[in-house]
């Protein structure tokens, strides 16, 4: 697979999601014996950043990413895969079809 991707015969895509929080947890800490440490509490709401990323072997551009301050849900993932990676329309429309009851197992 990887050799075919490097030869330009097919695309090989690695996809991952990750989340980052710039605020450290303050529920516990270390201190010297008999010294009290006060850790200021920071507001953690709306500070998390989530990222979808793809590394593509076999075509340009070789990296794509999309970030959001909200949650990464099925709609966002389908839009990223269908529109950004595959270059086709649809995305969330595919999710609408699947939830409309038109699909059977």
N, CA, C and O atoms as CSV, one atom per row, in Angstrom:
chain,resi,resn,atom,element,x,y,z
A,1,UNK,N,N,0.809,-1.190,0.000
A,1,UNK,CA,C,0.000,0.000,0.000
A,1,UNK,C,C,0.854,1.255,0.000
A,1,UNK,O,O,0.642,2.151,-0.818
A,2,UNK,N,N,1.809,1.328,0.903
A,2,UNK,CA,C,2.632,2.524,1.018
A,2,UNK,C,C,3.449,2.745,-0.248
A,2,UNK,O,O,3.602,3.881,-0.696
A,3,UNK,N,N,3.977,1.662,-0.831
A,3,UNK,CA,C,4.752,1.785,-2.072
A,3,UNK,C,C,3.873,2.290,-3.207
A,3,UNK,O,O,4.315,3.113,-4.009
A,4,UNK,N,N,2.629,1.808,-3.287
A,4,UNK,CA,C,1.701,2.268,-4.324
A,4,UNK,C,C,1.376,3.744,-4.133
A,4,UNK,O,O,1.191,4.473,-5.107
A,5,UNK,N,N,1.305,4.186,-2.878
A,5,UNK,CA,C,1.034,5.599,-2.615
A,5,UNK,C,C,2.212,6.460,-3.037
A,5,UNK,O,O,2.024,7.507,-3.657
A,6,UNK,N,N,3.427,6.032,-2.708
A,6,UNK,CA,C,4.605,6.797,-3.105
A,6,UNK,C,C,4.779,6.817,-4.621
A,6,UNK,O,O,5.317,7.776,-5.174
A,7,UNK,N,N,4.330,5.773,-5.282
A,7,UNK,CA,C,4.420,5.711,-6.743
A,7,UNK,C,C,3.310,6.512,-7.417
A,7,UNK,O,O,3.317,6.667,-8.638
A,8,UNK,N,N,2.359,7.021,-6.640
A,8,UNK,CA,C,1.262,7.809,-7.196
A,8,UNK,C,C,0.131,6.965,-7.753
A,8,UNK,O,O,-0.735,7.487,-8.456
A,9,UNK,N,N,0.118,5.661,-7.454
A,9,UNK,CA,C,-0.919,4.768,-7.962
A,9,UNK,C,C,-2.200,4.839,-7.134
A,9,UNK,O,O,-3.283,4.566,-7.650
A,10,UNK,N,N,-2.089,5.201,-5.866
A,10,UNK,CA,C,-3.262,5.334,-4.993
A,10,UNK,C,C,-2.929,6.239,-3.832
A,10,UNK,O,O,-1.763,6.469,-3.511
A,11,UNK,N,N,-3.978,6.750,-3.205
A,11,UNK,CA,C,-3.796,7.611,-2.037
A,11,UNK,C,C,-3.883,6.783,-0.767
A,11,UNK,O,O,-4.712,5.879,-0.657
A,12,UNK,N,N,-3.029,7.095,0.179
A,12,UNK,CA,C,-3.070,6.476,1.494
A,12,UNK,C,C,-3.208,7.620,2.487
A,12,UNK,O,O,-2.359,8.510,2.533
A,13,UNK,N,N,-4.277,7.601,3.284
A,13,UNK,CA,C,-4.597,8.720,4.167
A,13,UNK,C,C,-4.632,8.245,5.616
A,13,UNK,O,O,-5.316,7.277,5.947
A,14,UNK,N,N,-3.894,8.928,6.461
A,14,UNK,CA,C,-3.916,8.687,7.898
A,14,UNK,C,C,-4.724,9.817,8.524
A,14,UNK,O,O,-4.382,10.987,8.349
A,15,UNK,N,N,-5.795,9.488,9.254
A,15,UNK,CA,C,-6.708,10.476,9.828
A,15,UNK,C,C,-6.710,10.338,11.345
A,15,UNK,O,O,-6.735,9.227,11.874
A,16,UNK,N,N,-6.684,11.475,12.044
A,16,UNK,CA,C,-6.716,11.435,13.504
A,16,UNK,C,C,-7.379,12.700,14.038
A,16,UNK,O,O,-7.423,13.731,13.366
A,17,UNK,N,N,-7.884,12.600,15.240
A,17,UNK,CA,C,-8.506,13.721,15.947
A,17,UNK,C,C,-7.773,13.876,17.263
A,17,UNK,O,O,-7.395,12.890,17.896
A,18,UNK,N,N,-7.575,15.118,17.671
A,18,UNK,CA,C,-6.904,15.364,18.939
A,18,UNK,C,C,-7.498,16.610,19.585
A,18,UNK,O,O,-8.040,17.477,18.901
A,19,UNK,N,N,-7.390,16.687,20.895
A,19,UNK,CA,C,-7.887,17.839,21.631
A,19,UNK,C,C,-6.805,18.399,22.532
A,19,UNK,O,O,-5.992,17.654,23.078
A,20,UNK,N,N,-6.799,19.718,22.687
A,20,UNK,CA,C,-5.786,20.404,23.487
A,20,UNK,C,C,-6.475,21.335,24.471
A,20,UNK,O,O,-7.417,22.044,24.119
A,21,UNK,N,N,-5.997,21.324,25.697
A,21,UNK,CA,C,-6.524,22.224,26.724
A,21,UNK,C,C,-5.359,23.036,27.272
A,21,UNK,O,O,-4.457,22.459,27.879
A,22,UNK,N,N,-5.342,24.360,27.079
A,22,UNK,CA,C,-4.210,25.166,27.538
A,22,UNK,C,C,-4.179,25.390,29.050
A,22,UNK,O,O,-3.226,25.978,29.561
A,23,UNK,N,N,-5.193,24.938,29.764
A,23,UNK,CA,C,-5.250,25.112,31.213
A,23,UNK,C,C,-4.899,23.800,31.899
A,23,UNK,O,O,-5.501,22.763,31.622
A,24,UNK,N,N,-3.934,23.853,32.784
A,24,UNK,CA,C,-3.529,22.657,33.517
A,24,UNK,C,C,-4.558,22.327,34.589
A,24,UNK,O,O,-5.161,23.234,35.162
A,25,UNK,N,N,-4.771,21.033,34.872
A,25,UNK,CA,C,-5.682,20.668,35.962
A,25,UNK,C,C,-5.122,21.134,37.309
A,25,UNK,O,O,-3.915,21.078,37.540
A,26,UNK,N,N,-6.004,21.591,38.185
A,26,UNK,CA,C,-5.554,22.129,39.484
A,26,UNK,C,C,-6.087,21.314,40.659
A,26,UNK,O,O,-6.184,21.833,41.771
A,27,UNK,N,N,-6.430,20.058,40.434
A,27,UNK,CA,C,-7.011,19.278,41.527
A,27,UNK,C,C,-5.966,18.739,42.498
A,27,UNK,O,O,-6.326,18.338,43.605
A,28,UNK,N,N,-4.688,18.714,42.128
A,28,UNK,CA,C,-3.648,18.294,43.061
A,28,UNK,C,C,-2.310,18.896,42.634
A,28,UNK,O,O,-2.131,19.257,41.471
A,29,UNK,N,N,-1.382,19.002,43.570
A,29,UNK,CA,C,-0.061,19.547,43.275
A,29,UNK,C,C,0.934,19.042,44.320
A,29,UNK,O,O,0.548,18.420,45.310
A,30,UNK,N,N,2.206,19.316,44.089
A,30,UNK,CA,C,3.267,18.963,45.028
A,30,UNK,C,C,3.758,20.238,45.704
A,30,UNK,O,O,3.718,21.323,45.123
A,31,UNK,N,N,4.228,20.084,46.963
A,31,UNK,CA,C,4.817,21.231,47.664
A,31,UNK,C,C,5.857,20.727,48.661
A,31,UNK,O,O,5.914,19.539,48.979
A,32,UNK,N,N,6.661,21.640,49.136
A,32,UNK,CA,C,7.638,21.278,50.176
A,32,UNK,C,C,6.900,20.997,51.486
A,32,UNK,O,O,5.788,21.480,51.700
A,33,UNK,N,N,7.521,20.225,52.342
A,33,UNK,CA,C,6.923,19.868,53.623
A,33,UNK,C,C,6.650,21.142,54.432
A,33,UNK,O,O,7.494,22.032,54.528
A,34,UNK,N,N,5.454,21.199,55.007
A,34,UNK,CA,C,4.986,22.290,55.841
A,34,UNK,C,C,4.880,23.623,55.109
A,34,UNK,O,O,4.874,24.677,55.746
A,35,UNK,N,N,4.795,23.592,53.783
A,35,UNK,CA,C,4.543,24.804,53.011
A,35,UNK,C,C,3.246,24.618,52.245
A,35,UNK,O,O,3.057,23.617,51.553
A,36,UNK,N,N,2.364,25.582,52.373
A,36,UNK,CA,C,1.086,25.515,51.678
A,36,UNK,C,C,1.224,26.179,50.306
A,36,UNK,O,O,1.734,27.292,50.179
A,37,UNK,N,N,0.767,25.481,49.317
A,37,UNK,CA,C,0.816,26.013,47.962
A,37,UNK,C,C,-0.606,26.343,47.521
A,37,UNK,O,O,-1.515,25.523,47.651
A,38,UNK,N,N,-0.780,27.531,47.008
A,38,UNK,CA,C,-2.080,27.937,46.493
A,38,UNK,C,C,-1.966,28.019,44.968
A,38,UNK,O,O,-1.154,28.764,44.420
A,39,UNK,N,N,-2.801,27.235,44.316
A,39,UNK,CA,C,-2.806,27.221,42.852
A,39,UNK,C,C,-4.044,27.973,42.390
A,39,UNK,O,O,-5.165,27.569,42.700
A,40,UNK,N,N,-3.855,29.069,41.647
A,40,UNK,CA,C,-5.032,29.813,41.191
A,40,UNK,C,C,-5.850,28.999,40.194
A,40,UNK,O,O,-5.308,28.330,39.314
A,41,UNK,N,N,-7.147,29.073,40.355
A,41,UNK,CA,C,-8.036,28.345,39.448
A,41,UNK,C,C,-8.355,29.219,38.249
A,41,UNK,O,O,-8.769,30.368,38.404
A,42,UNK,N,N,-8.164,28.678,37.057
A,42,UNK,CA,C,-8.472,29.402,35.834
A,42,UNK,C,C,-9.793,28.913,35.272
A,42,UNK,O,O,-10.179,27.762,35.475
A,43,UNK,N,N,-10.473,29.782,34.575
A,43,UNK,CA,C,-11.720,29.408,33.906
A,43,UNK,C,C,-11.378,28.489,32.733
A,43,UNK,O,O,-10.616,28.865,31.842
A,44,UNK,N,N,-11.937,27.302,32.740
A,44,UNK,CA,C,-11.611,26.323,31.699
A,44,UNK,C,C,-12.665,26.260,30.602
A,44,UNK,O,O,-12.480,25.544,29.617
A,45,UNK,N,N,-13.760,26.989,30.747
A,45,UNK,CA,C,-14.814,26.932,29.740
A,45,UNK,C,C,-14.349,27.537,28.426
A,45,UNK,O,O,-13.696,28.581,28.399
A,46,UNK,N,N,-14.696,26.864,27.339
A,46,UNK,CA,C,-14.425,27.329,25.978
A,46,UNK,C,C,-12.945,27.550,25.689
A,46,UNK,O,O,-12.605,28.382,24.847
A,47,UNK,N,N,-12.072,26.836,26.357
A,47,UNK,CA,C,-10.643,26.982,26.106
A,47,UNK,C,C,-10.070,25.784,25.368
A,47,UNK,O,O,-8.923,25.821,24.922
A,48,UNK,N,N,-10.851,24.729,25.235
A,48,UNK,CA,C,-10.367,23.523,24.572
A,48,UNK,C,C,-10.397,23.723,23.062
A,48,UNK,O,O,-11.341,24.296,22.518
A,49,UNK,N,N,-9.349,23.242,22.391
A,49,UNK,CA,C,-9.262,23.309,20.937
A,49,UNK,C,C,-9.180,21.880,20.417
A,49,UNK,O,O,-8.310,21.114,20.831
A,50,UNK,N,N,-10.085,21.519,19.509
A,50,UNK,CA,C,-10.083,20.194,18.897
A,50,UNK,C,C,-9.635,20.319,17.452
A,50,UNK,O,O,-9.960,21.292,16.772
A,51,UNK,N,N,-8.882,19.321,16.986
A,51,UNK,CA,C,-8.309,19.362,15.644
A,51,UNK,C,C,-8.519,18.035,14.949
A,51,UNK,O,O,-8.287,16.973,15.526
A,52,UNK,N,N,-8.964,18.103,13.697
A,52,UNK,CA,C,-8.973,16.944,12.804
A,52,UNK,C,C,-7.789,17.117,11.872
A,52,UNK,O,O,-7.576,18.205,11.336
A,53,UNK,N,N,-7.023,16.067,11.674
A,53,UNK,CA,C,-5.869,16.174,10.793
A,53,UNK,C,C,-5.733,14.942,9.925
A,53,UNK,O,O,-6.136,13.843,10.308
A,54,UNK,N,N,-5.159,15.141,8.752
A,54,UNK,CA,C,-4.936,14.033,7.828
A,54,UNK,C,C,-3.571,14.181,7.186
A,54,UNK,O,O,-3.206,15.264,6.730
A,55,UNK,N,N,-2.827,13.106,7.151
A,55,UNK,CA,C,-1.551,13.022,6.439
A,55,UNK,C,C,-1.809,12.170,5.204
A,55,UNK,O,O,-2.250,11.026,5.311
A,56,UNK,N,N,-1.536,12.728,4.044
A,56,UNK,CA,C,-1.876,12.071,2.789
A,56,UNK,C,C,-0.599,11.690,2.046
A,56,UNK,O,O,0.252,12.540,1.785
A,57,UNK,N,N,-0.471,10.420,1.713
A,57,UNK,CA,C,0.629,9.965,0.871
A,57,UNK,C,C,0.085,9.755,-0.534
A,57,UNK,O,O,-0.916,9.062,-0.709
A,58,UNK,N,N,0.725,10.340,-1.533
A,58,UNK,CA,C,0.326,10.081,-2.901
A,58,UNK,C,C,-0.217,11.266,-3.653
A,58,UNK,O,O,-0.380,11.181,-4.870
A,59,UNK,N,N,-0.512,12.391,-2.980
A,59,UNK,CA,C,-0.988,13.573,-3.696
A,59,UNK,C,C,-0.707,14.827,-2.887
A,59,UNK,O,O,-0.364,14.757,-1.707
A,60,UNK,N,N,-0.852,15.950,-3.521
A,60,UNK,CA,C,-0.644,17.242,-2.868
A,60,UNK,C,C,-1.991,17.883,-2.589
A,60,UNK,O,O,-2.903,17.633,-3.377
A,61,UNK,N,N,-2.214,18.674,-1.564
A,61,UNK,CA,C,-1.273,18.887,-0.467
A,61,UNK,C,C,-1.175,17.641,0.397
A,61,UNK,O,O,-2.109,16.841,0.453
A,62,UNK,N,N,-0.065,17.482,1.058
A,62,UNK,CA,C,0.136,16.249,1.817
A,62,UNK,C,C,-0.387,16.303,3.240
A,62,UNK,O,O,-0.377,15.284,3.931
A,63,UNK,N,N,-0.850,17.476,3.705
A,63,UNK,CA,C,-1.433,17.588,5.040
A,63,UNK,C,C,-2.644,18.512,4.998
A,63,UNK,O,O,-2.617,19.571,4.370
A,64,UNK,N,N,-3.686,18.097,5.666
A,64,UNK,CA,C,-4.885,18.924,5.813
A,64,UNK,C,C,-5.275,18.931,7.278
A,64,UNK,O,O,-5.096,17.933,7.975
A,65,UNK,N,N,-5.805,20.044,7.746
A,65,UNK,CA,C,-6.286,20.091,9.123
A,65,UNK,C,C,-7.472,21.032,9.215
A,65,UNK,O,O,-7.679,21.899,8.366
A,66,UNK,N,N,-8.235,20.836,10.261
A,66,UNK,CA,C,-9.388,21.688,10.552
A,66,UNK,C,C,-9.514,21.761,12.053
A,66,UNK,O,O,-9.513,20.730,12.725
A,67,UNK,N,N,-9.624,22.969,12.598
A,67,UNK,CA,C,-9.735,23.102,14.049
A,67,UNK,C,C,-11.069,23.724,14.424
A,67,UNK,O,O,-11.695,24.432,13.634
A,68,UNK,N,N,-11.484,23.442,15.650
A,68,UNK,CA,C,-12.740,23.990,16.159
A,68,UNK,C,C,-12.628,24.140,17.668
A,68,UNK,O,O,-11.877,23.414,18.319
A,69,UNK,N,N,-13.370,25.076,18.212
A,69,UNK,CA,C,-13.449,25.215,19.670
A,69,UNK,C,C,-14.585,24.369,20.226
A,69,UNK,O,O,-14.699,24.205,21.441
A,70,UNK,N,N,-15.430,23.827,19.344
A,70,UNK,CA,C,-16.525,22.976,19.763
A,70,UNK,C,C,-16.147,21.507,19.654
A,70,UNK,O,O,-14.986,21.158,19.441
A,71,UNK,N,N,-17.140,20.668,19.804
A,71,UNK,CA,C,-16.921,19.222,19.713
A,71,UNK,C,C,-16.807,18.797,18.259
A,71,UNK,O,O,-17.396,19.409,17.368
A,72,UNK,N,N,-16.042,17.741,18.037
A,72,UNK,CA,C,-15.978,17.130,16.715
A,72,UNK,C,C,-17.021,16.029,16.703
A,72,UNK,O,O,-16.888,15.022,17.400
A,73,UNK,N,N,-18.061,16.228,15.906
A,73,UNK,CA,C,-19.148,15.260,15.840
A,73,UNK,C,C,-19.156,14.587,14.468
A,73,UNK,O,O,-18.284,14.841,13.636
A,74,UNK,N,N,-20.151,13.727,14.243
A,74,UNK,CA,C,-20.245,12.972,12.996
A,74,UNK,C,C,-20.383,13.899,11.794
A,74,UNK,O,O,-19.810,13.628,10.739
A,75,UNK,N,N,-21.130,14.981,11.939
A,75,UNK,CA,C,-21.332,15.919,10.828
A,75,UNK,C,C,-20.012,16.561,10.400
A,75,UNK,O,O,-19.715,16.649,9.209
A,76,UNK,N,N,-19.222,17.009,11.380
A,76,UNK,CA,C,-17.950,17.634,11.064
A,76,UNK,C,C,-16.976,16.632,10.447
A,76,UNK,O,O,-16.260,16.959,9.501
A,77,UNK,N,N,-16.953,15.407,10.988
A,77,UNK,CA,C,-16.076,14.377,10.441
A,77,UNK,C,C,-16.451,14.038,9.000
A,77,UNK,O,O,-15.574,13.923,8.144
A,78,UNK,N,N,-17.747,13.877,8.727
A,78,UNK,CA,C,-18.175,13.578,7.356
A,78,UNK,C,C,-17.863,14.722,6.400
A,78,UNK,O,O,-17.443,14.479,5.268
A,79,UNK,N,N,-18.057,15.953,6.831
A,79,UNK,CA,C,-17.698,17.097,5.988
A,79,UNK,C,C,-16.203,17.106,5.693
A,79,UNK,O,O,-15.795,17.352,4.558
A,80,UNK,N,N,-15.393,16.841,6.700
A,80,UNK,CA,C,-13.935,16.828,6.517
A,80,UNK,C,C,-13.525,15.737,5.530
A,80,UNK,O,O,-12.736,15.982,4.618
A,81,UNK,N,N,-14.066,14.533,5.716
A,81,UNK,CA,C,-13.689,13.412,4.843
A,81,UNK,C,C,-14.247,13.587,3.437
A,81,UNK,O,O,-13.510,13.439,2.463
A,82,UNK,N,N,-15.527,13.897,3.314
A,82,UNK,CA,C,-16.153,13.980,1.985
A,82,UNK,C,C,-15.709,15.210,1.209
A,82,UNK,O,O,-15.376,15.111,0.028
A,83,UNK,N,N,-15.702,16.357,1.855
A,83,UNK,CA,C,-15.429,17.603,1.139
A,83,UNK,C,C,-13.932,17.892,1.052
A,83,UNK,O,O,-13.408,18.124,-0.037
A,84,UNK,N,N,-13.239,17.880,2.194
A,84,UNK,CA,C,-11.822,18.270,2.188
A,84,UNK,C,C,-10.914,17.182,1.644
A,84,UNK,O,O,-10.001,17.472,0.871
A,85,UNK,N,N,-11.154,15.910,2.040
A,85,UNK,CA,C,-10.264,14.838,1.597
A,85,UNK,C,C,-10.652,14.274,0.233
A,85,UNK,O,O,-9.801,14.134,-0.645
A,86,UNK,N,N,-11.929,13.952,0.054
A,86,UNK,CA,C,-12.366,13.317,-1.191
A,86,UNK,C,C,-12.689,14.331,-2.280
A,86,UNK,O,O,-12.740,13.979,-3.459
A,87,UNK,N,N,-12.907,15.578,-1.899
A,87,UNK,CA,C,-13.207,16.604,-2.881
A,87,UNK,C,C,-14.585,16.484,-3.505
A,87,UNK,O,O,-14.833,17.009,-4.590
A,88,UNK,N,N,-15.476,15.795,-2.817
A,88,UNK,CA,C,-16.839,15.653,-3.330
A,88,UNK,C,C,-17.808,16.428,-2.443
A,88,UNK,O,O,-17.458,16.828,-1.333
A,89,UNK,N,N,-18.993,16.633,-2.924
A,89,UNK,CA,C,-20.010,17.289,-2.112
A,89,UNK,C,C,-20.590,16.300,-1.118
A,89,UNK,O,O,-20.128,15.164,-1.005
A,90,UNK,N,N,-21.563,16.731,-0.433
A,90,UNK,CA,C,-22.233,15.811,0.489
A,90,UNK,C,C,-21.844,16.110,1.908
A,90,UNK,O,O,-22.259,17.122,2.473
A,91,UNK,N,N,-21.067,15.257,2.478
A,91,UNK,CA,C,-20.674,15.428,3.867
A,91,UNK,C,C,-21.846,15.225,4.792
A,91,UNK,O,O,-22.306,14.100,4.988
A,92,UNK,N,N,-22.328,16.306,5.360
A,92,UNK,CA,C,-23.446,16.240,6.312
A,92,UNK,C,C,-24.720,15.745,5.644
A,92,UNK,O,O,-25.578,15.172,6.315
A,93,UNK,N,N,-24.865,15.954,4.329
A,93,UNK,CA,C,-26.051,15.462,3.622
A,93,UNK,C,C,-26.116,13.939,3.684
A,93,UNK,O,O,-27.206,13.369,3.723
A,94,UNK,N,N,-24.970,13.283,3.694
A,94,UNK,CA,C,-24.932,11.820,3.825
A,94,UNK,C,C,-25.497,11.413,5.182
A,94,UNK,O,O,-26.226,10.427,5.288
A,95,UNK,N,N,-25.155,12.178,6.220
A,95,UNK,CA,C,-25.675,11.905,7.560
A,95,UNK,C,C,-27.183,12.092,7.594
A,95,UNK,O,O,-27.884,11.310,8.238
A,96,UNK,N,N,-27.699,13.118,6.911
A,96,UNK,CA,C,-29.138,13.347,6.862
A,96,UNK,C,C,-29.860,12.171,6.210
A,96,UNK,O,O,-30.930,11.773,6.671
A,97,UNK,N,N,-29.291,11.611,5.145
A,97,UNK,CA,C,-29.897,10.446,4.499
A,97,UNK,C,C,-29.924,9.242,5.426
A,97,UNK,O,O,-30.913,8.512,5.489
A,98,UNK,N,N,-28.831,9.045,6.141
A,98,UNK,CA,C,-28.741,7.880,7.025
A,98,UNK,C,C,-29.719,7.976,8.191
A,98,UNK,O,O,-30.249,6.956,8.630
A,99,UNK,N,N,-29.966,9.175,8.697
A,99,UNK,CA,C,-30.863,9.319,9.838
A,99,UNK,C,C,-32.316,9.463,9.422
A,99,UNK,O,O,-33.206,9.419,10.270
A,100,UNK,N,N,-32.572,9.635,8.132
A,100,UNK,CA,C,-33.940,9.815,7.665
A,100,UNK,C,C,-34.712,8.491,7.595
A,100,UNK,O,O,-35.908,8.481,7.305
A,101,UNK,N,N,-34.035,7.395,7.859
A,101,UNK,CA,C,-34.703,6.101,7.843
A,101,UNK,C,C,-34.745,5.460,6.462
A,101,UNK,O,O,-35.465,4.484,6.250
A,102,UNK,N,N,-33.985,5.997,5.536
A,102,UNK,CA,C,-33.959,5.444,4.186
A,102,UNK,C,C,-32.975,4.281,4.051
A,102,UNK,O,O,-32.905,3.655,2.994
A,103,UNK,N,N,-32.227,3.989,5.092
A,103,UNK,CA,C,-31.198,2.938,5.035
A,103,UNK,C,C,-31.659,1.756,5.888
A,103,UNK,O,O,-32.240,1.930,6.959
A,104,UNK,N,N,-31.392,0.581,5.399
A,104,UNK,CA,C,-31.690,-0.644,6.151
A,104,UNK,C,C,-30.459,-1.507,6.230
A,104,UNK,O,O,-29.612,-1.487,5.336
A,105,UNK,N,N,-30.363,-2.258,7.291
A,105,UNK,CA,C,-29.241,-3.174,7.442
A,105,UNK,C,C,-29.552,-4.476,6.803
A,105,UNK,O,O,-28.724,-5.387,6.825
